[in-house]
């Protein structure tokens, strides 16, 4: 399967002052992207993990969903984790999903919360970009 990542991802990251250091396969259909700030900054390493899978799982006819997460490290990976901020999450959305696809940050109940890093932020969205929520702005705001 080919990931449905925004075609302009590398340009978005470069314009944000990030240099891609490596792409590493991750999971069944995903990649881990390691980035550093330009000029090369050994003090902060930013890691994106981007995956895509049909849902329900294993249903090739199901809707394809993408997951993207961002985590930051002080120094090299394995050093102290830093909490990504709103700008990091907005950049993740722009880089991976582009400007036209919807993506969501989910606050799940603790019993079903999944996180491979304690200070990672995540986005989920359909590969085709379809909005899965009602238009909360219709007629103003709820």
Short mmCIF file of the C-alpha atoms (twelve columns), coordinates in Angstrom:
data_MODEL
# 
_entry.id   MODEL 
# 
loop_
_atom_site.group_PDB 
_atom_site.id 
_atom_site.type_symbol 
_atom_site.label_atom_id 
_atom_site.label_alt_id 
_atom_site.label_comp_id 
_atom_site.label_asym_id 
_atom_site.label_seq_id 
_atom_site.Cartn_x 
_atom_site.Cartn_y 
_atom_site.Cartn_z 
_atom_site.pdbx_PDB_model_num 
ATOM 1   C CA . UNK A 1   0.000   0.000  0.000  1 
ATOM 2   C CA . UNK A 2   1.186   3.515  -0.792 1 
ATOM 3   C CA . UNK A 3   0.715   6.114  1.939  1 
ATOM 4   C CA . UNK A 4   -1.662  8.946  1.065  1 
ATOM 5   C CA . UNK A 5   0.691   11.595 2.450  1 
ATOM 6   C CA . UNK A 6   0.437   15.164 1.158  1 
ATOM 7   C CA . UNK A 7   2.580   15.395 -2.011 1 
ATOM 8   C CA . UNK A 8   4.117   18.637 -0.763 1 
ATOM 9   C CA . UNK A 9   5.199   17.249 2.622  1 
ATOM 10  C CA . UNK A 10  8.927   17.774 2.105  1 
ATOM 11  C CA . UNK A 11  8.372   21.370 0.921  1 
ATOM 12  C CA . UNK A 12  6.179   22.133 3.962  1 
ATOM 13  C CA . UNK A 13  8.846   20.751 6.310  1 
ATOM 14  C CA . UNK A 14  11.687  22.553 4.529  1 
ATOM 15  C CA . UNK A 15  9.764   25.853 4.670  1 
ATOM 16  C CA . UNK A 16  9.316   25.284 8.422  1 
ATOM 17  C CA . UNK A 17  13.078  24.977 8.834  1 
ATOM 18  C CA . UNK A 18  13.194  21.183 9.172  1 
ATOM 19  C CA . UNK A 19  15.515  18.822 7.331  1 
ATOM 20  C CA . UNK A 20  14.497  15.195 6.898  1 
ATOM 21  C CA . UNK A 21  17.303  13.011 8.212  1 
ATOM 22  C CA . UNK A 22  15.758  9.604  7.473  1 
ATOM 23  C CA . UNK A 23  12.694  7.621  6.464  1 
ATOM 24  C CA . UNK A 24  12.326  4.258  8.215  1 
ATOM 25  C CA . UNK A 25  9.554   1.692  7.531  1 
ATOM 26  C CA . UNK A 26  7.165   1.459  10.476 1 
ATOM 27  C CA . UNK A 27  4.479   -1.158 11.032 1 
ATOM 28  C CA . UNK A 28  2.456   -2.768 8.246  1 
ATOM 29  C CA . UNK A 29  2.056   0.381  6.139  1 
ATOM 30  C CA . UNK A 30  3.853   3.319  7.606  1 
ATOM 31  C CA . UNK A 31  7.017   5.324  7.964  1 
ATOM 32  C CA . UNK A 32  8.953   7.005  10.709 1 
ATOM 33  C CA . UNK A 33  10.419  10.340 9.613  1 
ATOM 34  C CA . UNK A 34  13.284  11.797 11.618 1 
ATOM 35  C CA . UNK A 35  13.938  15.539 11.245 1 
ATOM 36  C CA . UNK A 36  16.295  18.163 12.600 1 
ATOM 37  C CA . UNK A 37  16.054  21.937 12.492 1 
ATOM 38  C CA . UNK A 38  18.126  23.743 9.846  1 
ATOM 39  C CA . UNK A 39  20.811  24.841 10.285 1 
ATOM 40  C CA . UNK A 40  21.493  21.376 11.682 1 
ATOM 41  C CA . UNK A 41  20.597  21.502 15.355 1 
ATOM 42  C CA . UNK A 42  21.765  18.628 17.529 1 
ATOM 43  C CA . UNK A 43  19.686  19.932 20.432 1 
ATOM 44  C CA . UNK A 44  16.253  18.900 19.084 1 
ATOM 45  C CA . UNK A 45  15.170  15.866 17.071 1 
ATOM 46  C CA . UNK A 46  11.567  15.763 15.819 1 
ATOM 47  C CA . UNK A 47  10.029  12.405 14.933 1 
ATOM 48  C CA . UNK A 48  6.858   11.868 12.901 1 
ATOM 49  C CA . UNK A 49  5.225   8.467  12.615 1 
ATOM 50  C CA . UNK A 50  2.714   8.184  9.778  1 
ATOM 51  C CA . UNK A 51  0.648   5.051  9.167  1 
ATOM 52  C CA . UNK A 52  -2.362  4.147  7.067  1 
ATOM 53  C CA . UNK A 53  -4.727  1.181  7.219  1 
ATOM 54  C CA . UNK A 54  -8.216  0.169  6.147  1 
ATOM 55  C CA . UNK A 55  -10.851 0.314  8.860  1 
ATOM 56  C CA . UNK A 56  -12.321 -1.991 9.950  1 
ATOM 57  C CA . UNK A 57  -8.878  -3.618 10.241 1 
ATOM 58  C CA . UNK A 58  -8.163  -6.058 7.447  1 
ATOM 59  C CA . UNK A 59  -11.177 -4.938 5.404  1 
ATOM 60  C CA . UNK A 60  -9.720  -3.934 2.039  1 
ATOM 61  C CA . UNK A 61  -13.116 -2.435 1.151  1 
ATOM 62  C CA . UNK A 62  -13.201 -0.293 4.295  1 
ATOM 63  C CA . UNK A 63  -12.306 3.364  4.492  1 
ATOM 64  C CA . UNK A 64  -8.599  4.002  4.734  1 
ATOM 65  C CA . UNK A 65  -7.538  6.022  7.770  1 
ATOM 66  C CA . UNK A 66  -4.251  7.761  8.417  1 
ATOM 67  C CA . UNK A 67  -2.542  8.260  11.762 1 
ATOM 68  C CA . UNK A 68  0.224   10.787 12.308 1 
ATOM 69  C CA . UNK A 69  2.079   11.512 15.528 1 
ATOM 70  C CA . UNK A 70  4.812   13.907 16.554 1 
ATOM 71  C CA . UNK A 71  7.299   13.561 19.380 1 
ATOM 72  C CA . UNK A 72  10.350  15.685 20.142 1 
ATOM 73  C CA . UNK A 73  13.602  14.700 21.792 1 
ATOM 74  C CA . UNK A 74  16.279  16.828 23.398 1 
ATOM 75  C CA . UNK A 75  19.565  15.774 21.836 1 
ATOM 76  C CA . UNK A 76  19.456  12.372 20.198 1 
ATOM 77  C CA . UNK A 77  16.483  9.971  20.257 1 
ATOM 78  C CA . UNK A 78  16.360  8.346  23.654 1 
ATOM 79  C CA . UNK A 79  17.254  11.579 25.409 1 
ATOM 80  C CA . UNK A 80  14.736  13.653 27.335 1 
ATOM 81  C CA . UNK A 81  11.334  13.864 25.624 1 
ATOM 82  C CA . UNK A 82  9.914   17.325 24.994 1 
ATOM 83  C CA . UNK A 83  6.195   18.036 24.776 1 
ATOM 84  C CA . UNK A 84  5.205   19.098 21.235 1 
ATOM 85  C CA . UNK A 85  3.140   22.301 21.131 1 
ATOM 86  C CA . UNK A 86  0.263   23.580 18.990 1 
ATOM 87  C CA . UNK A 87  2.634   24.752 16.242 1 
ATOM 88  C CA . UNK A 88  4.166   21.257 16.043 1 
ATOM 89  C CA . UNK A 89  0.701   19.700 15.692 1 
ATOM 90  C CA . UNK A 90  -0.406  22.272 13.087 1 
ATOM 91  C CA . UNK A 91  2.778   21.607 11.087 1 
ATOM 92  C CA . UNK A 92  2.158   17.842 11.332 1 
ATOM 93  C CA . UNK A 93  -1.353  18.384 9.919  1 
ATOM 94  C CA . UNK A 94  -0.143  20.595 7.062  1 
ATOM 95  C CA . UNK A 95  2.772   18.283 6.186  1 
ATOM 96  C CA . UNK A 96  0.936   14.946 6.302  1 
ATOM 97  C CA . UNK A 97  -2.706  15.750 5.499  1 
ATOM 98  C CA . UNK A 98  -2.273  18.962 3.505  1 
ATOM 99  C CA . UNK A 99  -4.550  22.007 3.636  1 
ATOM 100 C CA . UNK A 100 -7.748  20.348 2.368  1 
ATOM 101 C CA . UNK A 101 -8.092  17.134 4.398  1 
ATOM 102 C CA . UNK A 102 -9.689  16.903 7.821  1 
ATOM 103 C CA . UNK A 103 -7.745  15.392 10.713 1 
ATOM 104 C CA . UNK A 104 -8.730  14.992 14.338 1 
ATOM 105 C CA . UNK A 105 -7.064  14.981 17.714 1 
ATOM 106 C CA . UNK A 106 -8.859  12.482 19.960 1 
ATOM 107 C CA . UNK A 107 -9.123  12.474 23.737 1 
ATOM 108 C CA . UNK A 108 -10.094 8.876  24.477 1 
ATOM 109 C CA . UNK A 109 -11.102 7.420  27.840 1 
ATOM 110 C CA . UNK A 110 -8.072  6.163  29.776 1 
ATOM 111 C CA . UNK A 111 -9.213  2.533  29.398 1 
ATOM 112 C CA . UNK A 112 -8.734  2.658  25.597 1 
ATOM 113 C CA . UNK A 113 -5.940  5.227  25.332 1 
ATOM 114 C CA . UNK A 114 -2.967  4.074  23.233 1 
ATOM 115 C CA . UNK A 115 0.344   5.915  23.096 1 
ATOM 116 C CA . UNK A 116 3.822   4.587  22.309 1 
ATOM 117 C CA . UNK A 117 5.494   7.715  23.702 1 
ATOM 118 C CA . UNK A 118 4.324   9.489  26.872 1 
ATOM 119 C CA . UNK A 119 4.585   12.952 25.266 1 
ATOM 120 C CA . UNK A 120 3.395   12.368 21.708 1 
ATOM 121 C CA . UNK A 121 0.541   14.207 20.013 1 
ATOM 122 C CA . UNK A 122 -1.591  12.363 17.441 1 
ATOM 123 C CA . UNK A 123 -3.890  13.142 14.506 1 
ATOM 124 C CA . UNK A 124 -6.269  10.777 12.707 1 
ATOM 125 C CA . UNK A 125 -8.139  11.335 9.466  1 
ATOM 126 C CA . UNK A 126 -9.545  9.520  6.482  1 
ATOM 127 C CA . UNK A 127 -7.125  9.197  3.580  1 
ATOM 128 C CA . UNK A 128 -9.690  10.736 1.236  1 
ATOM 129 C CA . UNK A 129 -10.063 13.721 3.590  1 
ATOM 130 C CA . UNK A 130 -13.821 13.324 4.124  1 
ATOM 131 C CA . UNK A 131 -15.101 15.227 7.167  1 
ATOM 132 C CA . UNK A 132 -16.516 12.734 9.675  1 
ATOM 133 C CA . UNK A 133 -17.934 15.338 12.070 1 
ATOM 134 C CA . UNK A 134 -21.025 17.545 11.793 1 
ATOM 135 C CA . UNK A 135 -20.535 21.178 10.745 1 
ATOM 136 C CA . UNK A 136 -20.349 22.727 14.202 1 
ATOM 137 C CA . UNK A 137 -20.071 26.207 12.651 1 
ATOM 138 C CA . UNK A 138 -23.353 26.082 10.768 1 
ATOM 139 C CA . UNK A 139 -25.479 28.986 11.877 1 
ATOM 140 C CA . UNK A 140 -22.688 30.325 14.093 1 
ATOM 141 C CA . UNK A 141 -21.393 27.963 16.759 1 
ATOM 142 C CA . UNK A 142 -22.844 25.459 19.185 1 
# 
